[in-house]
């Protein structure tokens, strides 16, 4: 089957153009973006530019997802404009989140970034999570971004490494000898857990996946007892002693081929870029395959089974945008509880119509939906809403980005008074 491997390029280096022209499906540039200008049309090109701040810093600084996305896109716009051959761009690299609230903020950030990039004729690789992250139980909070990805023709980006072998922590290769992960893994092949448990049940397995970094990384843990921490260049002695492999370049190449064969089993995987071709010094020089026998073997592997079909977003994957506002406006929605009658609606009119022009309704979905920069919900007596989620958690999960506030009122008259001074 056609290869799904391609190069991750930190800088122009020996063999990299030969590798790309051999027929790779994808290439990622983190430096020397101008190389993309003369590449063949049938290769998917992804770009990333380092930013001096990360997503965590933006959130900790109090920025809303919209403001954070605006800052990020504005700061990188010059790079996008000077490299028109690159249509797909990554956002923040390897963001770290530890709670559903944090992940919901990041999902909304990515939604806003996709929307802003579309305005510039560009597309996004979203997520860009590090190996073994995020914790699996945080994925539900990222689903809104994946739903939006189909509308904006974005793809999901993940990193997958392991150490001291690429198949470590997949299948039966576990610390616990009685454990078997089947055809899944905790670092490499972790993506199958994500798609099977979270995306496919939600009908989101049409979102394409690209592994934008892969290989062997000494930082991956846990390792088997006695295994050293090293990139492929530093594991020769261990592989010779442990596996009777005397040629570290050939053994690493065969591990990459193993990974390639696994990727080929999943249609939603566009490809994976091997970290790295070209380097900017230590520690990245330890990962570099350019100018090594690994590079020559990958070139021959690609020529034998080239990828010659240009990437196209899956048919039926892109969703025709609906409900786009004619112009942006600030919406303040007073959400009445299910049992509220007309007297409560009249109280809202009397309490704030002349000054606030509230939108009044009884649908939580109506209150949250919409591609608006400013969506505010004033929930009246939220304790009266049934269901497993509190009303605040409902908006946090399904409509991230909504500004949520509450009013408790026993009677319509009390609501009118409270709204008049709200």
Beta strands, then each sheet from edge to edge (+ up, - down):
strand 1: 5-9
strand 2: 26-29
strand 3: 44-47
strand 4: 88-90
strand 5: 123-129
strand 6: 155-162
strand 7: 209-216
strand 8: 269-277
strand 9: 330-335
strand 10: 359-361
strand 11: 374-380
strand 12: 403-407
sheet 1: 1+ 2+ 3+ 4+ 5+ 6+ 7+ 8+ 1+
sheet 2: 10+ 9+ 11+ 12+
end
